[in-house]
Amino acid sequence: MRYRVGILTLSDKAFRGEREDLSGPEAAKLAAAADYDVVYQNIMSDDFEPMKKELARICDEDICDLLLTTGGTGFSKRDVTPEATMGIAQRNAPGIAEAMRYHSMQITPRAMLSRGVSVIRHETLVVNLPGSVKAVRENLEYILPVLSHGLDILKGREKECGTILEERSEGKDE
């Protein structure tokens, strides 16, 4: 079963039209190539409260199963994406963000400066990606093949042991 993905670019300059958003479309392209249905795309400024409100709305209204954000994960005063994301979290999913940093550290030591997080709200997984197209590509190529298993578990389609519920109901236990 295909999962729905939403992409939210968080960038003052892209929001104001001063810079073209390239990271959001790159995330959409990679998600679609990995067999996800892109159902939401938007650009917002780096304003904390509106960002937090939109993240919560997307999750609360079950718009997507996976919400990818791009931008706002650095050290600038306006980079508040991780704080807004943690502000809507019901559960933390730190392994995803840790894996992305680890993978990116093999490419550039600057990856240690990423503050992105990954969390769960209701049945939506939210993953912060850096704002650069190159980093979006490197991170999504690394995590997308594994995320479907996590989403299967989150959505109740698969048990922790890896047995798909439909197989279990048909008596095909592993």
C-alpha positions, -999 to +999 in steps of 0.1 A: +000+000+000+013+034-009+018+060+017+009+097+015+037+122+019+035+159+026+063+184+021+066+217+039+094+240+030+103+265+057+122+294+043+117+332+047+133+338+013+114+312-006+082+323+011+088+359+000+097+348-035+133+360-032+146+325-039+132+296-057+123+266-036+144+237-050+145+215-019+107+209-017+104+198-053+135+176-049+119+159-019+086+154-039+105+139-068+124+115-046+093+105-026+073+099-058+101+077-072+101+057-039+064+050-045+049+075-021+019+097-031+027+134-027-005+148-014+006+182+001+032+207-007+036+242+008+061+269+016+060+289+048+081+315+065+103+306+095+078+321+119+075+297+149+038+299+159+024+296+124+048+268+116+039+249+147+002+254+140+005+241+104+026+211+115-001+202+140-029+207+116-014+185+089-010+157+115-043+162+133-063+162+100-045+131+088-034+147+056-004+125+052+014+096+067+048+111+064+055+148+066+089+160+054+100+195+063+129+212+045+149+241+059+152+258+093+175+232+109+206+252+112+220+277+138+204+309+125+181+327+150+152+321+125+160+283+122+133+271+146+119+241+127+132+215+152+116+235+181+083+238+163+084+201+154+092+191+190+064+214+201+038+192+183+054+158+191+035+131+210+064+107+207+100+111+197+116+090+169+153+101+173+168+072+153+158+087+120+174+121+126+205+104+141+208+081+111+206+111+087+233+129+106+255+098+107+251+092+070+257+129+061+288+129+083+303+105+059+300+131+032+307+164+051+316+171+087+292+201+086+264+176+090+270+177+127+255+212+126+221+199+116+195+202+144+168+183+126+145+160+145+120+132+138+088+128+157+054+111+157+020+129+161-010+106+160-003+084+130+020+109+111+058+106+111+074+141+108+110+143+096+131+175+094+154+177+064+181+203+058+173+231+033+198+223+006+189+202-024+220+181-021+213+173+016+176+165+009+187+141-019+214+124+002+191+120+032+160+108+014+179+083-007+192+069+026+160+069+047+131+064+023+138+026+017+135+020+055+106+044+064+079+022+048+086-004+075+083+022+102+051+035+087+037+000+084+042-004+122+028+031+129-003+025+109-008-010+123-002-028+091+027-048+104+037-062+138+070-054+154+084-088+144+080-079+108+050-102+102+024-084+080-010-085+098-028-098+067-004-128+066-010-134+103-048-134+098-044-160+070-024-183+093+010-176+077+030-169+108+067-168+105 
